Amino acid sequence: MAPSAPSKSFLFPVPPGPLRILKNSNYMKYFSGQLVSMSGSWMQSFAQALLVYELSHKRAYWLGIITFAGQLPAFLISPFSGVVADRHDRRKILIWVQVIEMVQALLLAALCFMGVVQLWHVVVLAVVLGMVNAFDMTTRHAFAVDMVGKSDLSSAIALNS
């Protein structure tokens, strides 16, 4: 009797635990995009902190002001952005969020490269980013739930956090 070919499940086993969700091609695309986006956001946060530290002549309280300016709008708007995410196309909301975040980052970069950036510019742009992040957080979590079934929901939530 001729040996049979190995089964596909033997060649490509489904990974156990939260990584099983990465077999879902739609979620993998989404997760990869979020990985790139979040990496850029963290780099911007770090660079913005350095910029504020230099612009404020090393006065650390300005770092707190900028952080507060970015977090307060997210805290206040999140309940309303959750309603928007529930009532409208989440994919379109996430696309708009990414576009606005990109414009905000490019505007800050342009101000820096032109050498005209001031602390109030950074405060205003931090407020804008905080408002946009309110929509990003609520919509992103709801969108992940839309893409996967109940069996993979806990994995999607774990990786999406």
N, C-alpha and C positions, 0 to 999 in steps of 0.2 A: 504494500500500500504506500502510495506517495505521500510525503509529509505535506500537510496543509499549510497555507500561509498563515502567519500569526494574525490574530484578530487586531482590529484597529484599536480596541480598548487597551490591548497589551502595549502597542507601540506608543500611543498617546493617552496615557491614563489621565483621568480627571484629577487634578491636584486636590488634596483634602483641605478643609478649612476655608478661610476667607479668599484664598487664591483661586478657588474653583470658579468664581465669578469672571475671571479673566478669560475663560473659554467663550464667554458671550461676546461676539465680535462688536456689537453696538456699544456695549459697556466698555470694552477694551479701547475703542476709539475715543469715547468720552473720557475715560480715565487718563489716557495718554495726553489728550488736550488739556485736561485739568492739571496734570502734572507739570506741563510746560507753563501754563498760566500761573499756577501757584508759585512756581519757582521764580518767575518774573516778578510777581507781587512781593515775595520775600526779599528779592534783590533790591527792588525799589524802596521797600521799607528801610532796609539797611542803609542804602545810599542817601535816602531822605534824612535819616537820623544824623548821618555824618554832615550833610549839608546844613542842617539846622544848627548843629553844634558849632560849625565854622561861622555861619552867618550871625549867630548870637554871641560871638566872641567867647565861646566856651562856657556860656551860662546854661547849666543843665536844666533849669526849670523850663526852658523853651522846649525841650524834648517832651516834657510832660504836657505842655500846652498843645503841641502838635498831636500827640497821641490822643489827648482828650478831644480835640477838634475832629479827629477822625472816628473816634469810637462813639461819641454822643449821638450823632445822626444815625448811625447804625442801630443803636439801642432804641432810639425813639421811633424810627421808621419801620423796623422789622415787623411789628404786628400788621401794619398796613401792607407791607410788601408781600407778606404771606397770603393775604386776601387776594392781591393782584395775581400772585403766582397760581392760586387756585382757580381763578376765573379766566385767565388768559393763556395763550399758547406759551408754555414754559420754554420751549426751544427758542422761540423768537425773543423772549425776555433775556435769555442767557446770551444770545448773539448781541443784543443791544448793550447788555452789561459789558461784554468784552470790548465792544467798539468804544464805549464811553471810557472805560478804563485805559484803553490804548490812547485815546485822545488826551486824557488827563496826563498820562505819563509823557507823551510827546510834547505837550505844552510845558511841563516842568523841565524837560530836557532842553527845549528851545530857549526857555528863559535862562537856564544855566549856561548854555553855549553862547548866548548873546551877552552874557555877563551882566544882566539886569535883574536877576532874581533877588527878591527881598523876602523877609520873613512873612510878611502878610500874604505874599503870593503862595507860599507853602501852606499857610493856615487855610486859605480859601480852597486850595486844591486838595488838602486833607479832608475838609468838610465835604467836598464833592465826592471824593473817593469813599468816604464813610457812608454817604447816601447811596451810592451805587453798590457798595458792599452789602447793604441791607437787602437789596434785591437779589444780589448774587447768592448770599447764604441761604435764604429761604427757598429760592427757586432751584438752586443746585441740589439741595437735599430732596425736594419733591420730585425733581426730574429723574434722579437716580432710582427712585421707587418706581417710576413709570416704565423704566427700561427693563427691569428684571421681574421674574416671577416671585411668588411667595417663598419658594424653596431657596432662592439666592438673596432674599431681601436682607438678611442679617450680614451677609458678606458685603453687599453693596453699601450698606450703611457704614460698616467698619472701614472700608477702603475710602469712602467718600468723606470721612471725618478727617 
